[in-house]
Amino acid sequence: MYGDDIHLRLHRIRAERLRSEALRARSSHRPRPLHRPRRLRSRLGWTLVEVGLRLATPRPWPVRYPSPAPPS
């Protein structure tokens, strides 16, 4: 179709701009050290996953055995 090459060129220009913006942001951002809150957040996240899986798993119904016949 007409204009496909223009669309691709605009896409490449936008991708280059986003990459350069990401590179600038990455270089200006100082890396934060791995410390306790990150471990706590990770543990909390896995606990929430475990709770969600328990809620999503159907419970087996309790098996009811027939009561013994009364003596005659």
CHARMM-style PDB file with segment names, atoms N, HN, CA, C and O in Angstrom:
ATOM      1  N   MET     1       0.834  -1.189   0.000  1.00  0.00      PROA
ATOM      2  CA  MET     1       0.000   0.000   0.000  1.00  0.00      PROA
ATOM      3  C   MET     1       0.874   1.246   0.000  1.00  0.00      PROA
ATOM      4  O   MET     1       2.065   1.202   0.308  1.00  0.00      PROA
ATOM      5  N   TYR     2       0.254   2.333  -0.349  1.00  0.00      PROA
ATOM      6  HN  TYR     2      -0.714   2.369  -0.599  1.00  0.00      PROA
ATOM      7  CA  TYR     2       0.957   3.604  -0.351  1.00  0.00      PROA
ATOM      8  C   TYR     2       1.146   4.069   1.092  1.00  0.00      PROA
ATOM      9  O   TYR     2       0.245   3.931   1.919  1.00  0.00      PROA
ATOM     10  N   GLY     3       2.292   4.605   1.377  1.00  0.00      PROA
ATOM     11  HN  GLY     3       3.024   4.717   0.705  1.00  0.00      PROA
ATOM     12  CA  GLY     3       2.533   5.173   2.695  1.00  0.00      PROA
ATOM     13  C   GLY     3       3.133   4.212   3.695  1.00  0.00      PROA
ATOM     14  O   GLY     3       3.443   4.614   4.816  1.00  0.00      PROA
ATOM     15  N   ASP     4       3.306   2.954   3.327  1.00  0.00      PROA
ATOM     16  HN  ASP     4       3.055   2.628   2.416  1.00  0.00      PROA
ATOM     17  CA  ASP     4       3.886   1.999   4.262  1.00  0.00      PROA
ATOM     18  C   ASP     4       5.309   2.387   4.632  1.00  0.00      PROA
ATOM     19  O   ASP     4       5.709   2.273   5.791  1.00  0.00      PROA
ATOM     20  N   ASP     5       6.074   2.846   3.646  1.00  0.00      PROA
ATOM     21  HN  ASP     5       5.750   2.939   2.705  1.00  0.00      PROA
ATOM     22  CA  ASP     5       7.454   3.237   3.922  1.00  0.00      PROA
ATOM     23  C   ASP     5       7.508   4.455   4.840  1.00  0.00      PROA
ATOM     24  O   ASP     5       8.423   4.579   5.655  1.00  0.00      PROA
ATOM     25  N   ILE     6       6.535   5.351   4.712  1.00  0.00      PROA
ATOM     26  HN  ILE     6       5.792   5.250   4.051  1.00  0.00      PROA
ATOM     27  CA  ILE     6       6.467   6.520   5.594  1.00  0.00      PROA
ATOM     28  C   ILE     6       6.143   6.076   7.013  1.00  0.00      PROA
ATOM     29  O   ILE     6       6.739   6.557   7.977  1.00  0.00      PROA
ATOM     30  N   HSD     7       5.199   5.162   7.132  1.00  0.00      PROA
ATOM     31  HN  HSD     7       4.715   4.771   6.349  1.00  0.00      PROA
ATOM     32  CA  HSD     7       4.819   4.650   8.450  1.00  0.00      PROA
ATOM     33  C   HSD     7       6.021   3.992   9.133  1.00  0.00      PROA
ATOM     34  O   HSD     7       6.266   4.227  10.316  1.00  0.00      PROA
ATOM     35  N   LEU     8       6.760   3.183   8.404  1.00  0.00      PROA
ATOM     36  HN  LEU     8       6.561   2.992   7.442  1.00  0.00      PROA
ATOM     37  CA  LEU     8       7.929   2.531   8.984  1.00  0.00      PROA
ATOM     38  C   LEU     8       9.000   3.539   9.376  1.00  0.00      PROA
ATOM     39  O   LEU     8       9.641   3.393  10.417  1.00  0.00      PROA
ATOM     40  N   ARG     9       9.195   4.553   8.553  1.00  0.00      PROA
ATOM     41  HN  ARG     9       8.674   4.672   7.708  1.00  0.00      PROA
ATOM     42  CA  ARG     9      10.192   5.582   8.875  1.00  0.00      PROA
ATOM     43  C   ARG     9       9.800   6.335  10.138  1.00  0.00      PROA
ATOM     44  O   ARG     9      10.640   6.588  11.001  1.00  0.00      PROA
ATOM     45  N   LEU    10       8.516   6.696  10.246  1.00  0.00      PROA
ATOM     46  HN  LEU    10       7.834   6.491   9.545  1.00  0.00      PROA
ATOM     47  CA  LEU    10       8.051   7.374  11.463  1.00  0.00      PROA
ATOM     48  C   LEU    10       8.216   6.475  12.688  1.00  0.00      PROA
ATOM     49  O   LEU    10       8.570   6.947  13.768  1.00  0.00      PROA
ATOM     50  N   HSD    11       7.961   5.196  12.517  1.00  0.00      PROA
ATOM     51  HN  HSD    11       7.673   4.813  11.639  1.00  0.00      PROA
ATOM     52  CA  HSD    11       8.126   4.250  13.614  1.00  0.00      PROA
ATOM     53  C   HSD    11       9.589   4.190  14.063  1.00  0.00      PROA
ATOM     54  O   HSD    11       9.876   4.183  15.260  1.00  0.00      PROA
ATOM     55  N   ARG    12      10.503   4.146  13.103  1.00  0.00      PROA
ATOM     56  HN  ARG    12      10.270   4.152  12.131  1.00  0.00      PROA
ATOM     57  CA  ARG    12      11.937   4.097  13.439  1.00  0.00      PROA
ATOM     58  C   ARG    12      12.387   5.372  14.150  1.00  0.00      PROA
ATOM     59  O   ARG    12      13.165   5.318  15.103  1.00  0.00      PROA
ATOM     60  N   ILE    13      11.889   6.522  13.680  1.00  0.00      PROA
ATOM     61  HN  ILE    13      11.257   6.566  12.907  1.00  0.00      PROA
ATOM     62  CA  ILE    13      12.236   7.790  14.328  1.00  0.00      PROA
ATOM     63  C   ILE    13      11.755   7.782  15.772  1.00  0.00      PROA
ATOM     64  O   ILE    13      12.492   8.164  16.682  1.00  0.00      PROA
ATOM     65  N   ARG    14      10.525   7.348  15.976  1.00  0.00      PROA
ATOM     66  HN  ARG    14       9.927   7.038  15.237  1.00  0.00      PROA
ATOM     67  CA  ARG    14       9.963   7.306  17.339  1.00  0.00      PROA
ATOM     68  C   ARG    14      10.739   6.327  18.214  1.00  0.00      PROA
ATOM     69  O   ARG    14      10.999   6.620  19.381  1.00  0.00      PROA
ATOM     70  N   ALA    15      11.111   5.178  17.673  1.00  0.00      PROA
ATOM     71  HN  ALA    15      10.900   4.940  16.725  1.00  0.00      PROA
ATOM     72  CA  ALA    15      11.870   4.195  18.439  1.00  0.00      PROA
ATOM     73  C   ALA    15      13.229   4.748  18.836  1.00  0.00      PROA
ATOM     74  O   ALA    15      13.670   4.533  19.965  1.00  0.00      PROA
ATOM     75  N   GLU    16      13.902   5.455  17.938  1.00  0.00      PROA
ATOM     76  HN  GLU    16      13.544   5.630  17.021  1.00  0.00      PROA
ATOM     77  CA  GLU    16      15.197   6.064  18.254  1.00  0.00      PROA
ATOM     78  C   GLU    16      15.058   7.095  19.369  1.00  0.00      PROA
ATOM     79  O   GLU    16      15.888   7.154  20.276  1.00  0.00      PROA
ATOM     80  N   ARG    17      14.017   7.895  19.298  1.00  0.00      PROA
ATOM     81  HN  ARG    17      13.343   7.847  18.561  1.00  0.00      PROA
ATOM     82  CA  ARG    17      13.796   8.899  20.350  1.00  0.00      PROA
ATOM     83  C   ARG    17      13.545   8.232  21.696  1.00  0.00      PROA
ATOM     84  O   ARG    17      14.085   8.664  22.715  1.00  0.00      PROA
ATOM     85  N   LEU    18      12.741   7.195  21.706  1.00  0.00      PROA
ATOM     86  HN  LEU    18      12.303   6.844  20.878  1.00  0.00      PROA
ATOM     87  CA  LEU    18      12.461   6.504  22.966  1.00  0.00      PROA
ATOM     88  C   LEU    18      13.718   5.845  23.534  1.00  0.00      PROA
ATOM     89  O   LEU    18      13.942   5.870  24.745  1.00  0.00      PROA
ATOM     90  N   ARG    19      14.535   5.258  22.662  1.00  0.00      PROA
ATOM     91  HN  ARG    19      14.353   5.238  21.679  1.00  0.00      PROA
ATOM     92  CA  ARG    19      15.781   4.647  23.141  1.00  0.00      PROA
ATOM     93  C   ARG    19      16.708   5.693  23.747  1.00  0.00      PROA
ATOM     94  O   ARG    19      17.290   5.468  24.808  1.00  0.00      PROA
ATOM     95  N   SER    20      16.846   6.829  23.079  1.00  0.00      PROA
ATOM     96  HN  SER    20      16.374   7.011  22.217  1.00  0.00      PROA
ATOM     97  CA  SER    20      17.738   7.869  23.614  1.00  0.00      PROA
ATOM     98  C   SER    20      17.185   8.431  24.921  1.00  0.00      PROA
ATOM     99  O   SER    20      17.951   8.734  25.836  1.00  0.00      PROA
ATOM    100  N   GLU    21      15.872   8.574  25.016  1.00  0.00      PROA
ATOM    101  HN  GLU    21      15.250   8.328  24.272  1.00  0.00      PROA
ATOM    102  CA  GLU    21      15.265   9.047  26.260  1.00  0.00      PROA
ATOM    103  C   GLU    21      15.493   8.048  27.384  1.00  0.00      PROA
ATOM    104  O   GLU    21      15.792   8.439  28.512  1.00  0.00      PROA
ATOM    105  N   ALA    22      15.355   6.769  27.084  1.00  0.00      PROA
ATOM    106  HN  ALA    22      15.112   6.451  26.167  1.00  0.00      PROA
ATOM    107  CA  ALA    22      15.579   5.736  28.099  1.00  0.00      PROA
ATOM    108  C   ALA    22      17.038   5.725  28.538  1.00  0.00      PROA
ATOM    109  O   ALA    22      17.331   5.553  29.721  1.00  0.00      PROA
ATOM    110  N   LEU    23      17.946   5.906  27.596  1.00  0.00      PROA
ATOM    111  HN  LEU    23      17.708   6.045  26.635  1.00  0.00      PROA
ATOM    112  CA  LEU    23      19.366   5.932  27.932  1.00  0.00      PROA
ATOM    113  C   LEU    23      19.688   7.120  28.838  1.00  0.00      PROA
ATOM    114  O   LEU    23      20.442   6.982  29.801  1.00  0.00      PROA
ATOM    115  N   ARG    24      19.117   8.284  28.531  1.00  0.00      PROA
ATOM    116  HN  ARG    24      18.504   8.396  27.749  1.00  0.00      PROA
ATOM    117  CA  ARG    24      19.336   9.461  29.383  1.00  0.00      PROA
ATOM    118  C   ARG    24      18.758   9.239  30.772  1.00  0.00      PROA
ATOM    119  O   ARG    24      19.389   9.586  31.770  1.00  0.00      PROA
ATOM    120  N   ALA    25      17.581   8.671  30.843  1.00  0.00      PROA
ATOM    121  HN  ALA    25      17.069   8.389  30.032  1.00  0.00      PROA
ATOM    122  CA  ALA    25      16.953   8.436  32.141  1.00  0.00      PROA
ATOM    123  C   ALA    25      17.746   7.425  32.956  1.00  0.00      PROA
ATOM    124  O   ALA    25      17.884   7.567  34.171  1.00  0.00      PROA
ATOM    125  N   ARG    26      18.265   6.407  32.284  1.00  0.00      PROA
ATOM    126  HN  ARG    26      18.152   6.292  31.297  1.00  0.00      PROA
ATOM    127  CA  ARG    26      19.038   5.375  32.977  1.00  0.00      PROA
ATOM    128  C   ARG    26      20.347   5.939  33.510  1.00  0.00      PROA
ATOM    129  O   ARG    26      20.773   5.590  34.611  1.00  0.00      PROA
ATOM    130  N   SER    27      20.978   6.800  32.742  1.00  0.00      PROA
ATOM    131  HN  SER    27      20.632   7.084  31.848  1.00  0.00      PROA
ATOM    132  CA  SER    27      22.268   7.348  33.167  1.00  0.00      PROA
ATOM    133  C   SER    27      22.097   8.371  34.287  1.00  0.00      PROA
ATOM    134  O   SER    27      22.995   8.519  35.116  1.00  0.00      PROA
ATOM    135  N   SER    28      20.975   9.077  34.334  1.00  0.00      PROA
ATOM    136  HN  SER    28      20.245   8.956  33.661  1.00  0.00      PROA
ATOM    137  CA  SER    28      20.764  10.071  35.381  1.00  0.00      PROA
ATOM    138  C   SER    28      20.226   9.440  36.666  1.00  0.00      PROA
ATOM    139  O   SER    28      20.301  10.052  37.732  1.00  0.00      PROA
ATOM    140  N   HSD    29      19.698   8.253  36.577  1.00  0.00      PROA
ATOM    141  HN  HSD    29      19.637   7.757  35.711  1.00  0.00      PROA
ATOM    142  CA  HSD    29      19.132   7.586  37.745  1.00  0.00      PROA
ATOM    143  C   HSD    29      20.219   6.798  38.449  1.00  0.00      PROA
ATOM    144  O   HSD    29      20.916   5.997  37.825  1.00  0.00      PROA
ATOM    145  N   ARG    30      20.364   7.022  39.733  1.00  0.00      PROA
ATOM    146  HN  ARG    30      19.798   7.673  40.240  1.00  0.00      PROA
ATOM    147  CA  ARG    30      21.372   6.256  40.454  1.00  0.00      PROA
ATOM    148  C   ARG    30      20.749   4.938  40.918  1.00  0.00      PROA
ATOM    149  O   ARG    30      19.609   4.916  41.381  1.00  0.00      PROA
ATOM    150  N   PRO    31      21.478   3.873  40.798  1.00  0.00      PROA
ATOM    151  CA  PRO    31      20.909   2.575  41.188  1.00  0.00      PROA
ATOM    152  C   PRO    31      20.729   2.500  42.694  1.00  0.00      PROA
ATOM    153  O   PRO    31      21.604   2.905  43.459  1.00  0.00      PROA
ATOM    154  N   ARG    32      19.604   1.986  43.100  1.00  0.00      PROA
ATOM    155  HN  ARG    32      18.893   1.657  42.478  1.00  0.00      PROA
ATOM    156  CA  ARG    32      19.383   1.870  44.533  1.00  0.00      PROA
ATOM    157  C   ARG    32      19.935   0.534  45.016  1.00  0.00      PROA
ATOM    158  O   ARG    32      19.865  -0.468  44.304  1.00  0.00      PROA
ATOM    159  N   PRO    33      20.470   0.526  46.199  1.00  0.00      PROA
ATOM    160  CA  PRO    33      21.053  -0.720  46.702  1.00  0.00      PROA
ATOM    161  C   PRO    33      19.963  -1.717  47.067  1.00  0.00      PROA
ATOM    162  O   PRO    33      18.838  -1.347  47.402  1.00  0.00      PROA
ATOM    163  N   LEU    34      20.324  -2.969  46.995  1.00  0.00      PROA
ATOM    164  HN  LEU    34      21.238  -3.270  46.723  1.00  0.00      PROA
ATOM    165  CA  LEU    34      19.394  -4.017  47.399  1.00  0.00      PROA
ATOM    166  C   LEU    34      19.338  -4.014  48.919  1.00  0.00      PROA
ATOM    167  O   LEU    34      20.342  -4.271  49.582  1.00  0.00      PROA
ATOM    168  N   HSD    35      18.197  -3.731  49.455  1.00  0.00      PROA
ATOM    169  HN  HSD    35      17.381  -3.522  48.916  1.00  0.00      PROA
ATOM    170  CA  HSD    35      18.085  -3.671  50.906  1.00  0.00      PROA
ATOM    171  C   HSD    35      16.793  -4.324  51.367  1.00  0.00      PROA
ATOM    172  O   HSD    35      16.034  -4.868  50.564  1.00  0.00      PROA
ATOM    173  N   ARG    36      16.561  -4.265  52.630  1.00  0.00      PROA
ATOM    174  HN  ARG    36      17.177  -3.824  53.282  1.00  0.00      PROA
ATOM    175  CA  ARG    36      15.488  -5.002  53.281  1.00  0.00      PROA
ATOM    176  C   ARG    36      14.095  -4.780  52.682  1.00  0.00      PROA
ATOM    177  O   ARG    36      13.382  -5.764  52.481  1.00  0.00      PROA
ATOM    178  N   PRO    37      13.665  -3.550  52.387  1.00  0.00      PROA
ATOM    179  CA  PRO    37      12.304  -3.392  51.850  1.00  0.00      PROA
ATOM    180  C   PRO    37      12.060  -4.182  50.566  1.00  0.00      PROA
ATOM    181  O   PRO    37      10.945  -4.645  50.327  1.00  0.00      PROA
ATOM    182  N   ARG    38      13.084  -4.338  49.746  1.00  0.00      PROA
ATOM    183  HN  ARG    38      13.990  -3.961  49.940  1.00  0.00      PROA
ATOM    184  CA  ARG    38      12.890  -5.108  48.520  1.00  0.00      PROA
ATOM    185  C   ARG    38      12.632  -6.578  48.852  1.00  0.00      PROA
ATOM    186  O   ARG    38      11.766  -7.209  48.246  1.00  0.00      PROA
ATOM    187  N   ARG    39      13.376  -7.119  49.805  1.00  0.00      PROA
ATOM    188  HN  ARG    39      14.079  -6.606  50.297  1.00  0.00      PROA
ATOM    189  CA  ARG    39      13.141  -8.510  50.215  1.00  0.00      PROA
ATOM    190  C   ARG    39      11.754  -8.661  50.825  1.00  0.00      PROA
ATOM    191  O   ARG    39      11.058  -9.645  50.575  1.00  0.00      PROA
ATOM    192  N   LEU    40      11.362  -7.678  51.625  1.00  0.00      PROA
ATOM    193  HN  LEU    40      11.928  -6.878  51.827  1.00  0.00      PROA
ATOM    194  CA  LEU    40      10.047  -7.712  52.243  1.00  0.00      PROA
ATOM    195  C   LEU    40       8.954  -7.660  51.177  1.00  0.00      PROA
ATOM    196  O   LEU    40       7.966  -8.389  51.258  1.00  0.00      PROA
ATOM    197  N   ARG    41       9.135  -6.798  50.185  1.00  0.00      PROA
ATOM    198  HN  ARG    41       9.938  -6.205  50.120  1.00  0.00      PROA
ATOM    199  CA  ARG    41       8.164  -6.690  49.103  1.00  0.00      PROA
ATOM    200  C   ARG    41       8.069  -7.994  48.321  1.00  0.00      PROA
ATOM    201  O   ARG    41       6.980  -8.421  47.936  1.00  0.00      PROA
ATOM    202  N   SER    42       9.203  -8.611  48.095  1.00  0.00      PROA
ATOM    203  HN  SER    42      10.087  -8.264  48.408  1.00  0.00      PROA
ATOM    204  CA  SER    42       9.222  -9.882  47.371  1.00  0.00      PROA
ATOM    205  C   SER    42       8.489 -10.959  48.168  1.00  0.00      PROA
ATOM    206  O   SER    42       7.689 -11.713  47.613  1.00  0.00      PROA
ATOM    207  N   ARG    43       8.763 -11.026  49.457  1.00  0.00      PROA
ATOM    208  HN  ARG    43       9.413 -10.413  49.907  1.00  0.00      PROA
ATOM    209  CA  ARG    43       8.109 -12.029  50.314  1.00  0.00      PROA
ATOM    210  C   ARG    43       6.599 -11.785  50.359  1.00  0.00      PROA
ATOM    211  O   ARG    43       5.809 -12.726  50.282  1.00  0.00      PROA
ATOM    212  N   LEU    44       6.213 -10.535  50.482  1.00  0.00      PROA
ATOM    213  HN  LEU    44       6.855  -9.771  50.545  1.00  0.00      PROA
ATOM    214  CA  LEU    44       4.791 -10.201  50.514  1.00  0.00      PROA
ATOM    215  C   LEU    44       4.121 -10.584  49.195  1.00  0.00      PROA
ATOM    216  O   LEU    44       3.001 -11.095  49.190  1.00  0.00      PROA
ATOM    217  N   GLY    45       4.802 -10.339  48.088  1.00  0.00      PROA
ATOM    218  HN  GLY    45       5.712  -9.925  48.092  1.00  0.00      PROA
ATOM    219  CA  GLY    45       4.248 -10.699  46.788  1.00  0.00      PROA
ATOM    220  C   GLY    45       4.021 -12.193  46.654  1.00  0.00      PROA
ATOM    221  O   GLY    45       2.966 -12.621  46.186  1.00  0.00      PROA
ATOM    222  N   TRP    46       5.008 -12.995  47.062  1.00  0.00      PROA
ATOM    223  HN  TRP    46       5.865 -12.647  47.441  1.00  0.00      PROA
ATOM    224  CA  TRP    46       4.853 -14.453  46.968  1.00  0.00      PROA
ATOM    225  C   TRP    46       3.785 -14.959  47.927  1.00  0.00      PROA
ATOM    226  O   TRP    46       3.093 -15.933  47.632  1.00  0.00      PROA
ATOM    227  N   THR    47       3.649 -14.296  49.080  1.00  0.00      PROA
ATOM    228  HN  THR    47       4.211 -13.505  49.319  1.00  0.00      PROA
ATOM    229  CA  THR    47       2.579 -14.690  50.009  1.00  0.00      PROA
ATOM    230  C   THR    47       1.218 -14.421  49.387  1.00  0.00      PROA
ATOM    231  O   THR    47       0.307 -15.238  49.515  1.00  0.00      PROA
ATOM    232  N   LEU    48       1.072 -13.287  48.716  1.00  0.00      PROA
ATOM    233  HN  LEU    48       1.812 -12.623  48.612  1.00  0.00      PROA
ATOM    234  CA  LEU    48      -0.198 -12.979  48.051  1.00  0.00      PROA
ATOM    235  C   LEU    48      -0.480 -13.962  46.920  1.00  0.00      PROA
ATOM    236  O   LEU    48      -1.633 -14.331  46.698  1.00  0.00      PROA
ATOM    237  N   VAL    49       0.555 -14.391  46.205  1.00  0.00      PROA
ATOM    238  HN  VAL    49       1.492 -14.092  46.386  1.00  0.00      PROA
ATOM    239  CA  VAL    49       0.370 -15.396  45.156  1.00  0.00      PROA
ATOM    240  C   VAL    49      -0.115 -16.694  45.771  1.00  0.00      PROA
ATOM    241  O   VAL    49      -1.023 -17.336  45.244  1.00  0.00      PROA
ATOM    242  N   GLU    50       0.491 -17.084  46.893  1.00  0.00      PROA
ATOM    243  HN  GLU    50       1.229 -16.562  47.321  1.00  0.00      PROA
ATOM    244  CA  GLU    50       0.090 -18.327  47.557  1.00  0.00      PROA
ATOM    245  C   GLU    50      -1.362 -18.260  48.038  1.00  0.00      PROA
ATOM    246  O   GLU    50      -2.118 -19.219  47.889  1.00  0.00      PROA
ATOM    247  N   VAL    51      -1.738 -17.128  48.610  1.00  0.00      PROA
ATOM    248  HN  VAL    51      -1.124 -16.348  48.731  1.00  0.00      PROA
ATOM    249  CA  VAL    51      -3.127 -16.960  49.075  1.00  0.00      PROA
ATOM    250  C   VAL    51      -4.080 -17.012  47.887  1.00  0.00      PROA
ATOM    251  O   VAL    51      -5.134 -17.644  47.964  1.00  0.00      PROA
ATOM    252  N   GLY    52      -3.719 -16.358  46.800  1.00  0.00      PROA
ATOM    253  HN  GLY    52      -2.863 -15.844  46.737  1.00  0.00      PROA
ATOM    254  CA  GLY    52      -4.568 -16.385  45.608  1.00  0.00      PROA
ATOM    255  C   GLY    52      -4.740 -17.787  45.057  1.00  0.00      PROA
ATOM    256  O   GLY    52      -5.834 -18.171  44.645  1.00  0.00      PROA
ATOM    257  N   LEU    53      -3.654 -18.552  45.051  1.00  0.00      PROA
ATOM    258  HN  LEU    53      -2.765 -18.240  45.386  1.00  0.00      PROA
ATOM    259  CA  LEU    53      -3.760 -19.932  44.565  1.00  0.00      PROA
ATOM    260  C   LEU    53      -4.631 -20.777  45.482  1.00  0.00      PROA
ATOM    261  O   LEU    53      -5.384 -21.633  45.016  1.00  0.00      PROA
ATOM    262  N   ARG    54      -4.532 -20.542  46.759  1.00  0.00      PROA
ATOM    263  HN  ARG    54      -3.921 -19.847  47.138  1.00  0.00      PROA
ATOM    264  CA  ARG    54      -5.396 -21.294  47.692  1.00  0.00      PROA
ATOM    265  C   ARG    54      -6.862 -20.935  47.488  1.00  0.00      PROA
ATOM    266  O   ARG    54      -7.736 -21.799  47.566  1.00  0.00      PROA
ATOM    267  N   LEU    55      -7.130 -19.656  47.224  1.00  0.00      PROA
ATOM    268  HN  LEU    55      -6.420 -18.954  47.160  1.00  0.00      PROA
ATOM    269  CA  LEU    55      -8.517 -19.242  46.993  1.00  0.00      PROA
ATOM    270  C   LEU    55      -9.049 -19.762  45.663  1.00  0.00      PROA
ATOM    271  O   LEU    55     -10.241 -20.039  45.534  1.00  0.00      PROA
ATOM    272  N   ALA    56      -8.173 -19.893  44.681  1.00  0.00      PROA
ATOM    273  HN  ALA    56      -7.205 -19.667  44.786  1.00  0.00      PROA
ATOM    274  CA  ALA    56      -8.608 -20.313  43.350  1.00  0.00      PROA
ATOM    275  C   ALA    56      -8.755 -21.825  43.236  1.00  0.00      PROA
ATOM    276  O   ALA    56      -9.437 -22.312  42.335  1.00  0.00      PROA
ATOM    277  N   THR    57      -8.124 -22.574  44.140  1.00  0.00      PROA
ATOM    278  HN  THR    57      -7.570 -22.178  44.873  1.00  0.00      PROA
ATOM    279  CA  THR    57      -8.198 -24.033  44.089  1.00  0.00      PROA
ATOM    280  C   THR    57      -9.471 -24.486  44.786  1.00  0.00      PROA
ATOM    281  O   THR    57      -9.705 -24.121  45.938  1.00  0.00      PROA
ATOM    282  N   PRO    58     -10.299 -25.276  44.107  1.00  0.00      PROA
ATOM    283  CA  PRO    58     -11.531 -25.723  44.750  1.00  0.00      PROA
ATOM    284  C   PRO    58     -11.228 -26.683  45.896  1.00  0.00      PROA
ATOM    285  O   PRO    58     -10.329 -27.519  45.812  1.00  0.00      PROA
ATOM    286  N   ARG    59     -11.988 -26.542  46.945  1.00  0.00      PROA
ATOM    287  HN  ARG    59     -12.718 -25.862  47.014  1.00  0.00      PROA
ATOM    288  CA  ARG    59     -11.810 -27.425  48.102  1.00  0.00      PROA
ATOM    289  C   ARG    59     -12.557 -28.729  47.864  1.00  0.00      PROA
ATOM    290  O   ARG    59     -13.642 -28.729  47.283  1.00  0.00      PROA
ATOM    291  N   PRO    60     -11.987 -29.826  48.304  1.00  0.00      PROA
ATOM    292  CA  PRO    60     -12.741 -31.080  48.212  1.00  0.00      PROA
ATOM    293  C   PRO    60     -13.846 -31.079  49.272  1.00  0.00      PROA
ATOM    294  O   PRO    60     -13.635 -30.672  50.415  1.00  0.00      PROA
ATOM    295  N   TRP    61     -14.999 -31.534  48.870  1.00  0.00      PROA
ATOM    296  HN  TRP    61     -15.170 -31.865  47.942  1.00  0.00      PROA
ATOM    297  CA  TRP    61     -16.108 -31.592  49.818  1.00  0.00      PROA
ATOM    298  C   TRP    61     -15.851 -32.704  50.816  1.00  0.00      PROA
ATOM    299  O   TRP    61     -15.267 -33.729  50.463  1.00  0.00      PROA
ATOM    300  N   PRO    62     -16.279 -32.517  52.064  1.00  0.00      PROA
ATOM    301  CA  PRO    62     -16.072 -33.588  53.039  1.00  0.00      PROA
ATOM    302  C   PRO    62     -16.915 -34.811  52.647  1.00  0.00      PROA
ATOM    303  O   PRO    62     -18.064 -34.682  52.224  1.00  0.00      PROA
ATOM    304  N   VAL    63     -16.328 -35.970  52.795  1.00  0.00      PROA
ATOM    305  HN  VAL    63     -15.395 -36.075  53.139  1.00  0.00      PROA
ATOM    306  CA  VAL    63     -17.023 -37.207  52.438  1.00  0.00      PROA
ATOM    307  C   VAL    63     -17.930 -37.583  53.596  1.00  0.00      PROA
ATOM    308  O   VAL    63     -17.498 -37.675  54.745  1.00  0.00      PROA
ATOM    309  N   ARG    64     -19.185 -37.797  53.273  1.00  0.00      PROA
ATOM    310  HN  ARG    64     -19.537 -37.723  52.340  1.00  0.00      PROA
ATOM    311  CA  ARG    64     -20.133 -38.208  54.313  1.00  0.00      PROA
ATOM    312  C   ARG    64     -20.438 -39.687  54.132  1.00  0.00      PROA
ATOM    313  O   ARG    64     -20.948 -40.121  53.099  1.00  0.00      PROA
ATOM    314  N   TYR    65     -20.116 -40.427  55.146  1.00  0.00      PROA
ATOM    315  HN  TYR    65     -19.701 -40.074  55.985  1.00  0.00      PROA
ATOM    316  CA  TYR    65     -20.394 -41.859  55.113  1.00  0.00      PROA
ATOM    317  C   TYR    65     -21.795 -42.087  55.663  1.00  0.00      PROA
ATOM    318  O   TYR    65     -22.236 -41.378  56.567  1.00  0.00      PROA
ATOM    319  N   PRO    66     -22.486 -43.069  55.119  1.00  0.00      PROA
ATOM    320  CA  PRO    66     -23.835 -43.345  55.648  1.00  0.00      PROA
ATOM    321  C   PRO    66     -23.732 -43.814  57.103  1.00  0.00      PROA
ATOM    322  O   PRO    66     -22.830 -44.560  57.484  1.00  0.00      PROA
ATOM    323  N   SER    67     -24.686 -43.349  57.883  1.00  0.00      PROA
ATOM    324  HN  SER    67     -25.419 -42.743  57.574  1.00  0.00      PROA
ATOM    325  CA  SER    67     -24.652 -43.743  59.311  1.00  0.00      PROA
ATOM    326  C   SER    67     -25.043 -45.217  59.413  1.00  0.00      PROA
ATOM    327  O   SER    67     -25.806 -45.719  58.587  1.00  0.00      PROA
ATOM    328  N   PRO    68     -24.524 -45.902  60.418  1.00  0.00      PROA
ATOM    329  CA  PRO    68     -24.863 -47.332  60.562  1.00  0.00      PROA
ATOM    330  C   PRO    68     -26.355 -47.499  60.863  1.00  0.00      PROA
ATOM    331  O   PRO    68     -26.991 -46.652  61.491  1.00  0.00      PROA
ATOM    332  N   ALA    69     -26.867 -48.599  60.399  1.00  0.00      PROA
ATOM    333  HN  ALA    69     -26.350 -49.287  59.888  1.00  0.00      PROA
ATOM    334  CA  ALA    69     -28.307 -48.882  60.607  1.00  0.00      PROA
ATOM    335  C   ALA    69     -28.543 -49.093  62.087  1.00  0.00      PROA
ATOM    336  O   ALA    69     -27.731 -49.715  62.773  1.00  0.00      PROA
ATOM    337  N   PRO    70     -29.678 -48.565  62.588  1.00  0.00      PROA
ATOM    338  CA  PRO    70     -29.985 -48.747  64.027  1.00  0.00      PROA
ATOM    339  C   PRO    70     -30.262 -50.228  64.306  1.00  0.00      PROA
ATOM    340  O   PRO    70     -30.812 -50.943  63.468  1.00  0.00      PROA
ATOM    341  N   PRO    71     -29.868 -50.666  65.501  1.00  0.00      PROA
ATOM    342  CA  PRO    71     -30.136 -52.080  65.835  1.00  0.00      PROA
ATOM    343  C   PRO    71     -31.630 -52.340  65.917  1.00  0.00      PROA
ATOM    344  O   PRO    71     -32.396 -51.499  66.388  1.00  0.00      PROA
ATOM    345  N   SER    72     -32.035 -53.518  65.449  1.00  0.00      PROA
ATOM    346  HN  SER    72     -31.413 -54.201  65.065  1.00  0.00      PROA
ATOM    347  CA  SER    72     -33.460 -53.825  65.505  1.00  0.00      PROA
ATOM    348  C   SER    72     -33.805 -54.731  66.641  1.00  0.00      PROA
ATOM    349  OT1 SER    72     -34.972 -55.080  66.820  1.00  0.00      PROA
TER     350      SER     72
END
